[in-house]
Amino acid sequence: MHKIKFGKIELDFPESISEMTEPQFRYFSFLEMNRQLGKLTMEELEVLFVYFAMNMLRASETPLVVENVTNLRKLVQPYFTTQTVKGKKYTILDLNFVSNLIPVIEIKGTKLYGPDAALQDCSYEQVFVHGQNALLDFSNDRDEGYLDQLVAVLYRPMHKGKRVKFNAETYEERLELVKQLQPEIKFAVYLFFASCHKFITTANNLNIGGGTSIDVAQLFKPDPSQGKAKGIGPAGIIFTIAESGVFGNARETAGENVFTILSRMVQLHEQYLEQKRNAKRK
């Protein structure tokens, strides 16, 4: 956390997205959503977030104020990174946070509770079937309806002190309620999920407890031996793992914790690679 001093006043300024307060993250998501829509420039985003984070009113444009705000804008810039596509450089949000900065959403008196950090309390089906589909569909089409689906998948009501279990057959019942959310809140949930998805699929040394780490990233790298053939996909993986009966039938396997299923997938993948190596030696 950056410490900003103005005379006797000392204020905190988030060094990264993960250090933002919930109001700051909501407002930042609003700004970033509008930047991606072409309604704000990067400079405007930086200035507006500085004023919000510092709880300042934009009441003066004197040279000293402009100089101070220009310097503070530099603290916002590390939230972003650059990406080069076909020789053209783009500024994109650096998705490197896994904390859920909006743990509870309230819509007309109804509270919906979101997942823990890094989606650690989500099921495999929730993340890699319904959540991932909504993520990819929104990324491709920018249709707000896909954000509604994503929020409905991730956020659920509480019953007797616990979030109700995810149910693929009933989660859509929350869609009409979720549609009433402000677009920037939905977009904030999208940013959180996208960042967690990136973390999971690129983790090559994921600590799963007990002093054990696994390379999850290997599961998401292209397999040259498959050529252009498509993989079986997340739904197919559920049926494949269910065949062993380790986690029960397909329905029970789909509802198993995402990291438990990924650990099993890594185990099976590494067994497959070992078999290939042994076959080459013979």
Beta strands, then each sheet from edge to edge (+ up, - down):
strand 1: 2-6
strand 2: 9-13
strand 3: 80-85
strand 4: 88-93
strand 5: 104-107
strand 6: 110-113
strand 7: 158-159
strand 8: 162-163
strand 9: 206-207
strand 10: 213-214
sheet 1: 1+ 2-
sheet 2: 3+ 4-
sheet 3: 5+ 6-
sheet 4: 7+ 8-
sheet 5: 9+ 10-
end
